[in-house]
Amino acid sequence: MKWTKRSTHGRPGDPSGPALTPAPPLPRPFGGIPAEAGGEPVPDELFDGRFYRKHYPQIVDLGVSPREHFARTGRAAGHAPSAGATYLADAIRSRARTSQTPMADLLTLLPVGQRDRARDAGLWERLRSCVHPDLYAAQLDLETRGTFGGPLDVDAATTHFLAHGARAGLRVSALFNPGWYAAQLAVRGITMDPDAVPMFHWLTVGWNEQIVPTPLFDEAYYRDRHAGVRGAWAFPHYLATGCYQARFRPSPLGPHHSGEEDPTARQEQRPLLLREMLHRSDEYDLSRTSWLEEGCRAALSKLDRLGSPTMRTMIDKAAALEPLVTSSTPLRRAAGWPPRRHHRLHPVEQMERLRHALGRTHVDTLLLVPDAADSPAVRAAAALAGGFAALQPAASLMVLATDNPGVEPAAFLEGTACVVDVASYAAGIGAELRTDLLLDVVRGLGADRVVTVESRLGWELFTSYARQLAARASLGAYLFGYVHDEAGNRTGFPAGAFEDCFAHLDWVVVDSPELRGDLVDRYVMSDASARRLVHAPLRVGEATTDGRWAASADTVTTLLDLPRRRG
């Protein structure tokens, strides 16, 4: 751990000399909490004298004890009383709004005999790794959620759970089921105080006993199936890695999710199975259980009954007639089907949310772009939008960002068209179903014109449904000229998609004569087909709105004059 010598700008000075404050990786300073003389003293369980002496060595020259120095000047200067205290600082501040003893309140979350571990940052790091904000947010009322000012992240969920949620009996981890954990303790013969907080008992006691606190994970199965997992206990691997990757199967009952990868799942601590856990959440008390967990409980209960003496006698009699019935696979299939949710249910839910977000039932022109950031594709789309607006001022226009979710729109798009982030609704949905989601949007809006500008999902839509769409709408595309990779090879437009779709496109704008000539020659185009390739490099100018689109209006006039193709 590296420490540096820094001044304490904006905080009371330390009369004993320059303040030595911890540098990263300690995540939060202890400053902002009232000085010890005017507030709650730091409990002994949260103070680490060796830690304090090591990182604030000036107290050696002063001849005072770490506790005395901290009480006199260290706390006011923002010194950390222990490594663990820095992890609790935000929770202490939050708890202090409703309690005179916030630090003592946090310590009582830990079992008696384990409270000295509050000094250790490792315990709080362990807690943070278990936090799943989406599950926690689903248990909060709308008023409380609104206080976070946006989506609940891992740090905010951890702080709120420590300060409020743990005492309210809320559950912060999808992989900790309090009822299941209590049952496993009973099997091991371990007692837990009735007033204890189960989550913290598991973090301090159950973790060391290697108790799996969820019916969604089978230790032996996981280790047998994933031989590369190291360590004496496989559950921490699933908690830290496996639950965010589709290739890891935690139980013989199934992966518990649709199998789609989510590139942001690990960063945001959103297990892939969480979508299934939140399914029908209004029917379950999420602080105790969920639809998915109850389904797995039922399946495991059936499998347990297969091992009863009565059932074993019946199976042995059946095996005398048909030996294959004793194999484990048929038995599991007969009694251990995991809960299933149809793979199209989530896409359908997202389609409904997206329809509501669109707020309209018709748009004259749809422009499909990868995202709404400032890029050549978006500038080209904006130029086309300006041209259509100049020639058809009464017509409506919408830009759909299809590929990269959560990207803020470029400033020059403001006032040009309505921009909708379709990609955010398509996150976590398979490629085929993402295409269906976009198709549902296009059909639902009844667009007269659909144009893709370097949108991967747009080209996939055209590849699969161009014939059907062309019967109702005019289809167009913008192709960028060639670029050369490091090997000198020319790359650029999506050749395969272009070949599949060109027969159904009314026009294609290309930004270089080289590309246009190459396409005409490569596909031996007739004059009629070649006329649908319009060379017009579109640019967004810096002038007024009227002047900005002047060059694009001429291009759009050419496009509108081309005959419509159908089929």
LUMNU-371493 format. One line per field, with one value per residue (C-alpha): x, z, y; residue number from 1. Coordinates in Angstrom, 3 decimals, decimal comma, padded with zeros to 6 digits. Example, Ala and Ser with C-alpha at 12.3 -4.5 7.8 and 13.67 -1.06 7.14 Angstrom:
east = 012,300/013,670 .
up = 007,800/007,140 .
north = -004,500/-001,060 .
n = 1/2 .
! end
This chain:
east = 000,000/001,456/001,077/001,969/002,438/-000,205/-001,649/-005,231/-006,722/-010,177/-009,832/-008,637/-004,855/-002,910/-000,948/001,536/002,794/001,826/-000,974/-000,135/-003,237/-003,677/-003,345/-005,285/-006,244/-008,145/-011,371/-012,789/-011,250/-012,568/-012,914/-016,245/-017,167/-017,320/-014,224/-014,162/-014,682/-017,886/-019,349/-019,526/-016,140/-014,773/-015,448/-012,446/-013,550/-013,088/-009,727/-006,459/-003,487/-000,859/-002,463/-002,574/001,021/002,276/000,596/000,792/004,341/004,655/003,000/006,230/008,062/005,187/005,244/001,475/-000,575/-002,394/-005,774/-004,824/-003,456/-006,521/-008,896/-007,008/-006,199/-006,237/-009,958/-010,534/-007,799/-009,502/-007,097/-008,346/-008,607/-008,310/-008,345/-011,897/-013,161/-012,544/-015,002/-017,624/-017,228/-020,141/-022,418/-021,525/-022,436/-025,703/-026,614/-025,748/-028,795/-031,077/-028,870/-026,581/-024,410/-023,917/-020,614/-021,947/-025,016/-022,855/-020,820/-023,932/-024,590/-021,688/-022,066/-020,758/-017,154/-016,654/-016,837/-013,076/-013,074/-014,653/-011,086/-010,187/-010,866/-011,097/-014,490/-015,994/-014,412/-016,055/-019,422/-019,048/-018,269/-021,610/-023,730/-026,148/-027,710/-030,598/-031,921/-031,560/-033,276/-036,236/-036,955/-036,979/-040,040/-040,184/-039,536/-036,332/-035,123/-035,649/-033,166/-030,295/-030,827/-030,352/-029,555/-028,319/-024,634/-022,623/-021,217/-024,578/-026,310/-023,607/-023,858/-027,656/-027,685/-025,216/-026,972/-030,602/-031,369/-029,747/-031,929/-035,015/-034,382/-033,598/-031,458/-028,482/-027,134/-028,883/-026,648/-027,528/-030,892/-031,449/-033,842/-031,583/-028,585/-030,429/-031,279/-027,635/-026,547/-028,965/-027,504/-024,015/-025,166/-024,162/-026,342/-027,088/-028,436/-032,092/-031,272/-028,266/-028,267/-027,936/-025,869/-023,167/-023,216/-022,455/-019,723/-017,922/-018,869/-020,538/-017,908/-015,164/-017,289/-017,663/-021,458/-023,210/-026,104/-028,255/-030,181/-028,884/-025,374/-024,083/-020,460/-019,654/-021,340/-019,612/-016,175/-016,708/-017,972/-015,351/-012,112/-010,030/-011,563/-008,938/-009,134/-010,676/-014,077/-015,612/-018,475/-016,296/-015,282/-018,905/-019,698/-016,817/-016,714/-019,011/-022,330/-021,395/-020,320/-022,690/-020,247/-020,318/-023,130/-023,665/-026,064/-027,420/-030,751/-029,447/-027,613/-030,616/-030,493/-031,062/-027,389/-026,840/-023,623/-023,769/-020,468/-021,363/-022,610/-019,414/-018,617/-022,126/-022,359/-025,473/-025,516/-026,965/-029,541/-030,885/-033,396/-035,013/-034,918/-036,826/-039,408/-042,852/-041,204/-044,559/-045,603/-042,649/-040,996/-037,601/-036,002/-036,597/-036,923/-037,773/-039,495/-036,256/-035,188/-038,591/-038,557/-035,130/-036,228/-039,163/-036,929/-034,365/-037,126/-038,353/-034,826/-034,436/-037,627/-036,168/-033,617/-036,176/-036,384/-039,914/-038,974/-035,772/-037,774/-040,129/-037,207/-035,488/-038,674/-038,919/-035,229/-035,857/-038,025/-036,046/-032,468/-032,075/-034,456/-031,707/-029,405/-029,148/-030,070/-033,650/-034,270/-033,141/-035,197/-038,252/-038,072/-035,531/-036,673/-035,547/-037,925/-038,040/-039,020/-039,655/-036,653/-038,850/-040,476/-037,746/-037,595/-041,371/-041,180/-038,458/-040,530/-043,418/-041,128/-039,637/-043,051/-043,989/-040,722/-041,259/-044,476/-045,855/-047,383/-046,029/-042,799/-042,210/-038,441/-036,323/-032,529/-030,572/-027,126/-024,697/-025,071/-025,731/-022,157/-020,285/-019,004/-018,902/-021,955/-024,011/-022,884/-023,918/-027,270/-027,729/-026,980/-029,585/-032,044/-031,450/-032,000/-035,301/-036,372/-035,608/-037,657/-040,422/-040,674/-043,966/-042,670/-041,595/-038,142/-036,523/-032,959/-032,589/-029,232/-029,044/-025,642/-023,978/-026,199/-026,066/-024,096/-025,054/-026,284/-023,972/-024,867/-025,519/-028,390/-030,420/-033,399/-032,651/-034,704/-036,023/-033,225/-034,088/-031,502/-032,849/-029,558/-030,264/-033,496/-031,730/-028,918/-028,779/-030,941/-029,598/-028,704/-031,742/-034,154/-032,490/-033,314/-036,905/-037,051/-035,929/-038,389/-041,173/-040,190/-040,063/-043,408/-045,001/-044,025/-045,268/-042,263/-042,463/-038,672/-035,987/-032,297/-029,314/-026,079/-023,358/-025,766/-024,870/-028,343/-029,829/-027,991/-029,076/-032,661/-032,366/-030,664/-033,524/-036,552/-035,763/-038,309/-041,147/-040,167/-039,821/-043,483/-044,398/-041,452/-038,674/-035,312/-031,987/-028,417/-025,237/-021,899/-018,572/-015,575/-012,738/-010,208/-006,982/-005,997/-002,439/-001,839/-002,827/-006,081/-009,121/-012,015/-015,163/-018,753/-020,538/-020,179/-022,254/-025,195/-025,013/-025,197/-028,206/-030,106/-029,297/-032,117/-034,602/-032,992/-034,331/-030,984/-027,531/-025,449/-021,679/-019,114/-016,392/-016,383/-013,883/-016,402/-019,207/-017,135/-015,947/-019,517/-020,757/-017,915/-017,974/-021,685/-021,888/-024,713/-027,100/-027,580/-030,818/-029,092/-026,091/-028,365/-029,396/-025,762/-025,596/-022,189/-022,693/-020,292/-022,542/-021,124/-022,572/-021,730/-021,247/-023,678/-027,302/-029,932/-030,993/-027,423/-026,292/-028,344/-028,133/-025,710/-027,654/-030,979/-029,650/-028,610/-031,962/-033,748/-031,835/-032,796/-036,482/-036,554/-035,421/-038,272/-039,525/-038,701/-041,106/-039,896 .
up = 000,000/-001,042/001,058/000,208/002,089/001,194/002,554/003,789/001,628/002,778/006,130/009,546/009,850/012,131/014,693/015,069/011,518/007,937/007,785/006,347/004,607/002,851/-000,908/-003,015/-002,850/000,268/-001,430/000,799/003,310/006,863/006,742/007,185/010,312/013,443/015,592/018,418/021,126/019,487/018,189/018,766/019,742/017,349/018,994/019,933/017,444/014,634/015,740/014,759/016,667/014,571/011,367/012,706/013,943/010,646/008,409/010,650/012,053/013,368/016,601/017,526/017,855/019,829/022,369/022,347/021,830/018,530/020,292/021,955/018,759/016,797/019,388/019,626/016,019/013,710/013,289/012,574/009,935/008,237/009,359/009,002/012,311/010,433/006,916/007,383/008,608/005,233/003,686/006,249/006,063/003,689/005,600/008,877/007,432/006,069/009,323/011,309/009,823/011,903/014,767/017,403/017,387/013,710/014,192/017,029/014,894/012,079/014,448/015,818/012,328/012,935/015,208/018,751/018,745/015,145/015,579/015,740/012,067/011,291/011,314/008,379/004,875/003,657/005,302/003,604/000,270/000,620/001,260/-001,699/-004,039/-003,067/-003,699/-006,642/-007,038/-009,330/-006,796/-003,973/-005,937/-006,663/-002,908/-002,433/-002,806/-005,581/-003,224/-001,905/-005,398/-006,458/-003,849/-005,747/-008,775/-011,278/-011,447/-008,161/-008,435/-006,289/-003,872/-003,312/-002,741/-000,282/001,655/001,819/002,871/005,698/006,916/006,493/004,494/006,731/009,702/007,477/006,490/002,836/000,767/-001,080/-002,861/-005,362/-004,252/-000,569/000,475/004,237/004,579/002,691/004,747/008,024/006,827/005,967/009,400/010,976/008,916/010,141/013,738/013,866/015,862/014,923/017,336/016,480/016,350/014,063/010,532/008,398/005,674/008,121/009,951/006,626/005,728/009,016/010,128/007,263/004,741/006,837/007,115/003,310/003,474/000,143/000,978/-002,135/-003,799/-007,166/-006,726/-006,348/-005,148/-006,322/-009,690/-010,396/-009,590/-011,653/-014,653/-014,473/-013,650/-014,034/-010,958/-008,226/-004,466/-001,702/-002,247/-005,675/-004,657/-004,419/-008,044/-009,137/-007,062/-008,542/-012,100/-013,019/-012,418/-015,001/-017,796/-019,748/-020,050/-016,311/-015,217/-011,437/-010,935/-012,586/-012,647/-015,349/-015,937/-014,540/-017,372/-021,110/-021,965/-023,471/-022,665/-021,160/-021,492/-018,646/-016,220/-014,205/-014,016/-012,760/-010,673/-012,444/-012,504/-015,670/-013,626/-012,063/-014,860/-014,051/-010,320/-010,878/-013,086/-011,421/-008,601/-007,496/-006,425/-004,072/-001,127/-002,707/000,683/001,332/-001,974/-005,681/-008,498/-009,609/-006,130/-005,318/-008,569/-007,756/-004,212/-005,602/-008,044/-005,346/-003,016/-005,655/-006,130/-002,365/-002,235/-004,826/-002,194/000,452/001,460/000,069/-003,275/-003,487/-002,978/-005,794/-008,092/-007,372/-008,304/-011,527/-012,244/-012,125/-015,218/-016,847/-015,556/-017,277/-014,839/-012,200/-014,167/-012,744/-015,930/-016,296/-012,593/-012,800/-015,933/-014,282/-011,081/-011,432/-014,253/-013,340/-013,627/-017,144/-018,603/-022,344/-024,117/-025,892/-022,747/-021,986/-025,588/-025,580/-022,310/-023,774/-026,910/-024,780/-022,849/-026,075/-027,631/-024,572/-024,756/-028,441/-027,605/-031,145/-033,694/-036,958/-038,283/-041,917/-041,925/-039,712/-039,716/-038,165/-036,763/-034,494/-031,700/-031,378/-030,628/-032,862/-035,638/-039,463/-039,508/-037,301/-039,228/-042,476/-040,947/-039,682/-043,159/-044,673/-041,975/-042,827/-046,506/-045,891/-043,488/-046,053/-048,775/-046,560/-043,570/-042,361/-042,319/-039,057/-038,601/-035,936/-035,373/-033,798/-032,117/-032,505/-031,601/-028,626/-025,580/-023,313/-025,574/-025,148/-028,380/-030,142/-029,683/-033,379/-033,322/-030,996/-032,863/-035,903/-035,057/-032,179/-031,015/-029,341/-027,768/-029,006/-028,071/-024,347/-024,718/-026,785/-024,239/-023,064/-025,943/-028,561/-032,050/-033,739/-031,179/-031,337/-035,024/-034,220/-031,676/-034,317/-036,805/-034,259/-033,886/-037,635/-038,256/-035,222/-036,406/-039,934/-041,390/-045,037/-045,344/-043,488/-043,940/-042,364/-041,908/-040,762/-038,295/-037,800/-036,524/-039,404/-041,948/-040,104/-040,294/-044,036/-044,586/-042,889/-043,730/-046,670/-048,963/-046,454/-045,490/-049,107/-049,711/-047,299/-047,035/-049,129/-048,077/-048,340/-047,055/-046,787/-047,560/-046,508/-048,783/-048,404/-045,609/-045,429/-042,496/-041,206/-043,800/-046,613/-047,355/-048,257/-045,833/-045,490/-046,410/-045,275/-048,530/-047,588/-046,324/-049,358/-051,729/-049,909/-049,695/-052,782/-054,839/-052,349/-051,765/-053,588/-053,319/-051,763/-051,095/-051,414/-050,356/-052,880/-056,668/-056,210/-054,209/-056,658/-059,642/-057,915/-057,015/-060,541/-061,970/-059,326/-059,690/-063,435/-062,777/-065,442/-066,004/-064,006/-061,035/-061,251/-061,028/-057,563/-056,424/-055,709/-055,055/-052,527/-049,605/-046,940/-044,429/-041,559/-041,940/-039,312/-040,649/-039,758/-039,917/-043,442/-044,733/-042,886/-045,026/-048,405/-049,955/-048,563/-049,979/-053,521/-052,743/-051,181/-054,232/-056,367/-054,034/-054,023/-057,806/-058,120/-058,800/-055,943/-056,016/-054,622/-053,833 .
north = 000,000/003,338/006,454/010,024/013,263/015,798/019,037/019,193/021,933/022,976/021,126/022,264/022,173/019,863/021,878/019,054/019,540/018,630/016,074/012,704/011,398/008,085/007,952/005,446/002,609/003,730/004,818/007,603/010,027/010,141/013,940/015,674/013,693/015,921/016,087/013,573/016,198/017,417/014,201/010,476/009,030/006,442/003,057/000,959/-001,721/000,813/002,190/000,505/001,908/000,123/001,363/004,917/004,906/003,478/006,014/009,071/008,628/012,205/011,078/009,246/012,557/014,071/011,285/010,782/007,657/007,102/007,397/010,674/012,220/011,168/012,631/015,938/016,732/013,716/013,338/017,028/016,813/013,898/011,182/007,626/005,689/002,390/001,000/-000,276/003,087/004,689/002,228/003,201/006,980/007,639/005,273/006,986/010,386/009,042/007,287/010,422/012,179/009,956/008,750/010,229/007,095/006,185/004,345/002,221/001,480/000,144/-001,987/-003,670/-005,034/-007,419/-010,456/-010,185/-011,352/-010,242/-006,473/-005,977/-006,931/-003,561/-002,185/-004,409/-003,107/-006,718/-007,255/-004,207/-005,094/-008,501/-006,852/-004,519/-007,431/-009,006/-005,901/-006,009/-002,551/-003,570/-006,080/-003,565/-000,794/-003,085/-003,217/000,569/002,752/005,332/008,242/006,677/005,783/009,383/010,599/008,957/011,198/008,373/004,656/003,208/002,283/-000,126/002,469/004,174/000,830/-000,255/003,005/002,942/-000,708/-000,076/003,058/001,990/-001,140/-003,743/-002,741/-002,656/-006,274/-005,504/-007,825/-006,391/-009,499/-011,745/-014,613/-014,411/-015,848/-015,382/-018,325/-020,686/-019,537/-020,193/-023,711/-024,403/-023,190/-025,643/-028,491/-027,550/-027,181/-023,500/-021,130/-017,530/-014,949/-014,170/-010,444/-010,897/-009,513/-012,693/-011,029/-009,911/-013,237/-014,910/-012,399/-012,995/-016,526/-018,365/-017,312/-018,894/-022,046/-022,068/-022,064/-021,419/-019,055/-019,562/-022,412/-021,189/-022,614/-026,171/-026,282/-029,826/-029,409/-026,084/-027,450/-030,614/-028,661/-025,907/-027,702/-024,535/-022,906/-022,834/-022,522/-024,578/-022,973/-022,354/-020,052/-016,879/-017,473/-017,600/-014,524/-012,501/-013,856/-016,715/-014,961/-012,298/-014,687/-016,900/-019,814/-020,604/-022,920/-022,838/-025,712/-028,859/-027,030/-024,706/-021,421/-019,497/-016,958/-016,649/-017,118/-013,660/-011,834/-008,348/-006,439/-004,062/-006,738/-007,133/-003,439/-002,616/-005,836/-007,042/-010,885/-012,393/-014,314/-011,110/-010,536/-013,876/-013,126/-009,880/-011,581/-011,317/-009,371/-007,940/-011,460/-012,029/-010,338/-009,746/-009,189/-012,895/-014,732/-014,464/-016,312/-017,940/-019,040/-020,498/-022,472/-023,894/-024,708/-026,687/-028,585/-029,393/-030,551/-033,004/-034,322/-034,771/-036,799/-039,154/-040,137/-041,073/-044,797/-045,139/-043,639/-045,657/-048,875/-047,892/-047,005/-050,328/-052,211/-050,227/-050,869/-054,615/-054,098/-051,253/-050,710/-047,303/-045,637/-045,680/-043,382/-039,890/-038,026/-039,349/-038,813/-035,219/-034,638/-036,106/-034,104/-031,324/-029,060/-025,546/-022,590/-021,244/-017,922/-017,769/-016,238/-013,713/-012,367/-009,826/-008,502/-008,106/-006,158/-003,933/-003,345/-002,137/000,228/001,529/002,146/004,163/006,134/006,974/008,778/008,713/006,366/007,786/009,315/010,233/009,576/007,319/007,633/004,738/005,585/003,644/006,217/009,937/011,044/013,441/011,154/011,085/008,831/011,139/014,212/012,561/011,624/015,187/016,529/014,200/015,242/018,887/018,255/016,468/019,225/021,916/020,212/018,809/021,176/019,711/016,128/014,472/012,945/010,756/009,521/006,063/005,280/001,500/000,057/001,759/002,396/005,407/007,794/011,446/013,124/015,559/019,226/019,816/017,302/019,515/020,891/018,753/015,696/013,631/011,285/007,950/005,612/002,262/000,548/000,961/-000,997/-003,695/-004,277/-007,880/-009,148/-011,576/-010,331/-011,887/-010,482/-007,038/-007,013/-007,927/-005,095/-002,591/-004,073/-003,595/000,078/000,700/-000,980/000,638/004,110/003,422/005,255/006,319/006,361/004,349/005,188/003,433/005,386/002,968/001,332/-002,343/-003,140/-001,173/-003,316/-006,467/-005,216/-004,624/-007,987/-009,853/-007,740/-005,431/-007,097/-006,726/-003,156/-002,052/-002,847/-000,044/002,347/003,830/002,367/004,142/003,962/005,989/004,299/005,747/005,534/003,074/003,210/001,229/-000,935/-001,441/-004,172/-001,827/-003,641/-001,590/-001,799/000,209/-000,469/-003,676/-005,593/-008,638/-006,613/-004,311/-007,273/-008,696/-005,421/-003,341/-004,835/-003,376/000,047/003,097/004,852/004,653/007,756/007,229/009,816/009,024/008,585/005,743/003,723/004,449/003,387/000,237/-000,793/-000,223/-002,306/-005,028/-005,757/-004,950/-002,533/-001,385/002,341/002,218/000,565/002,862/005,909/004,724/005,228/008,948/010,481/013,270/013,802/015,311/017,756/019,752/023,433/026,111/028,703/029,390/026,692/027,682/027,869/024,775/022,421/024,159/021,661/018,713/019,916/019,502/015,946/015,117/016,580/014,078/011,239/012,133/012,297/008,677/006,204/004,037/000,338/-002,206/-005,725 .
n = 1/2/3/4/5/6/7/8/9/10/11/12/13/14/15/16/17/18/19/20/21/22/23/24/25/26/27/28/29/30/31/32/33/34/35/36/37/38/39/40/41/42/43/44/45/46/47/48/49/50/51/52/53/54/55/56/57/58/59/60/61/62/63/64/65/66/67/68/69/70/71/72/73/74/75/76/77/78/79/80/81/82/83/84/85/86/87/88/89/90/91/92/93/94/95/96/97/98/99/100/101/102/103/104/105/106/107/108/109/110/111/112/113/114/115/116/117/118/119/120/121/122/123/124/125/126/127/128/129/130/131/132/133/134/135/136/137/138/139/140/141/142/143/144/145/146/147/148/149/150/151/152/153/154/155/156/157/158/159/160/161/162/163/164/165/166/167/168/169/170/171/172/173/174/175/176/177/178/179/180/181/182/183/184/185/186/187/188/189/190/191/192/193/194/195/196/197/198/199/200/201/202/203/204/205/206/207/208/209/210/211/212/213/214/215/216/217/218/219/220/221/222/223/224/225/226/227/228/229/230/231/232/233/234/235/236/237/238/239/240/241/242/243/244/245/246/247/248/249/250/251/252/253/254/255/256/257/258/259/260/261/262/263/264/265/266/267/268/269/270/271/272/273/274/275/276/277/278/279/280/281/282/283/284/285/286/287/288/289/290/291/292/293/294/295/296/297/298/299/300/301/302/303/304/305/306/307/308/309/310/311/312/313/314/315/316/317/318/319/320/321/322/323/324/325/326/327/328/329/330/331/332/333/334/335/336/337/338/339/340/341/342/343/344/345/346/347/348/349/350/351/352/353/354/355/356/357/358/359/360/361/362/363/364/365/366/367/368/369/370/371/372/373/374/375/376/377/378/379/380/381/382/383/384/385/386/387/388/389/390/391/392/393/394/395/396/397/398/399/400/401/402/403/404/405/406/407/408/409/410/411/412/413/414/415/416/417/418/419/420/421/422/423/424/425/426/427/428/429/430/431/432/433/434/435/436/437/438/439/440/441/442/443/444/445/446/447/448/449/450/451/452/453/454/455/456/457/458/459/460/461/462/463/464/465/466/467/468/469/470/471/472/473/474/475/476/477/478/479/480/481/482/483/484/485/486/487/488/489/490/491/492/493/494/495/496/497/498/499/500/501/502/503/504/505/506/507/508/509/510/511/512/513/514/515/516/517/518/519/520/521/522/523/524/525/526/527/528/529/530/531/532/533/534/535/536/537/538/539/540/541/542/543/544/545/546/547/548/549/550/551/552/553/554/555/556/557/558/559/560/561/562/563/564/565/566/567 .
! end
